Amino acid sequence: MQTAVENGLKLPDESSAGAPAAGPRLLCCNIDLTLFSVRHAAGSQSESLIHDRPMTICVLSGRFGFDLYGETLIIAAGESLHIPGETEHSCKCIEEGELLHAFTSSRQPVPRIL
């Protein structure tokens, strides 16, 4: 399995003390799919982001507002949103919750030297 860095993502390390990680939790990272979940506190907000590849975001719990194409779209638990690559967007957590991020195509793997 590739590491997040090999796949072009910069994710903080998870806590090794057994407590739930505050940052992204990497679930799958290979040539076909990168999948991670992130817990958000109510009121937290991302900076404006642009990814080089398309992604789908599924709301596992809570409510979130996504600024996309100059509009705000509110999505809640059980709903999802597809964001095309090279599309500027940001997210605000309205009600504490968790998002599942799926990048549908990944970069070619970086060879590992053993």
C-alpha positions in Angstrom: 0.0 0.0 0.0 1.2 3.5 -0.8 1.8 6.0 1.9 -0.3 9.2 1.7 2.9 11.2 0.7 3.6 8.8 -2.2 0.0 9.4 -3.3 0.4 13.2 -3.2 -1.6 13.9 -0.1 -0.3 15.7 3.0 -2.2 14.2 6.0 -1.2 14.7 9.7 -0.1 11.6 11.6 -2.7 9.9 13.7 -2.3 9.8 17.5 -0.3 6.8 18.7 -1.7 7.1 22.2 -4.9 5.3 21.3 -7.1 8.4 21.3 -9.1 9.2 18.2 -7.1 11.2 15.7 -8.0 14.9 15.4 -6.9 15.0 11.8 -7.7 12.9 8.7 -7.7 9.1 9.1 -6.4 7.4 6.0 -8.6 4.4 5.2 -7.3 3.4 1.7 -4.5 4.6 -0.5 -3.7 2.8 -3.8 -3.5 3.5 -7.5 -7.3 3.4 -7.9 -8.6 5.1 -4.7 -7.6 7.3 -1.9 -10.2 7.3 1.0 -10.0 9.1 4.3 -12.3 10.4 6.9 -12.1 13.6 8.9 -14.0 14.7 12.1 -15.0 18.3 12.3 -16.1 20.5 15.2 -19.1 22.8 14.7 -17.9 26.2 13.4 -14.6 24.9 11.9 -13.9 26.0 8.4 -11.4 25.1 5.7 -9.4 27.5 3.6 -10.2 27.7 0.0 -8.9 24.6 -1.7 -8.3 23.3 -5.3 -7.4 19.7 -5.9 -5.9 18.4 -9.1 -8.3 15.5 -9.3 -12.0 14.9 -8.8 -13.3 13.8 -5.4 -16.5 12.8 -3.8 -17.4 13.8 -0.2 -19.9 11.8 1.8 -21.3 13.2 5.1 -21.3 10.4 7.7 -22.7 12.6 10.4 -23.4 16.3 11.0 -24.2 19.1 8.6 -21.7 21.0 6.4 -21.8 24.0 4.0 -19.7 23.8 0.9 -18.9 27.0 -1.1 -18.7 25.9 -4.7 -19.2 27.9 -7.9 -20.1 31.0 -5.8 -22.9 29.3 -4.0 -23.2 27.6 -0.6 -24.6 24.0 -0.7 -25.7 22.5 2.6 -25.4 18.8 2.9 -26.2 16.5 5.9 -25.6 12.9 7.0 -26.4 10.5 4.2 -25.8 13.0 1.4 -22.8 13.4 -0.8 -21.2 15.9 -3.1 -18.9 15.4 -6.2 -16.3 18.1 -6.8 -14.6 18.1 -10.2 -10.8 18.4 -10.3 -9.4 22.0 -10.5 -12.5 23.4 -8.8 -12.1 25.9 -6.0 -14.2 25.1 -2.9 -14.3 25.4 0.9 -16.2 23.8 3.7 -17.7 25.0 7.0 -19.0 22.6 9.6 -22.4 23.7 10.7 -23.1 20.8 13.0 -20.3 18.6 14.4 -19.7 15.6 12.2 -17.5 13.5 10.0 -16.8 13.6 6.3 -15.6 10.7 4.1 -13.4 11.9 1.2 -12.9 9.7 -1.9 -10.4 10.7 -4.6 -11.6 8.7 -7.6 -8.3 8.7 -9.5 -4.9 8.9 -8.0 -1.4 9.8 -9.1 0.9 7.1 -10.3 2.7 5.5 -7.4 6.2 6.6 -6.5 8.5 3.6 -6.6 9.8 2.5 -3.2 13.4 1.5 -2.8 13.7 -1.3 -0.2 
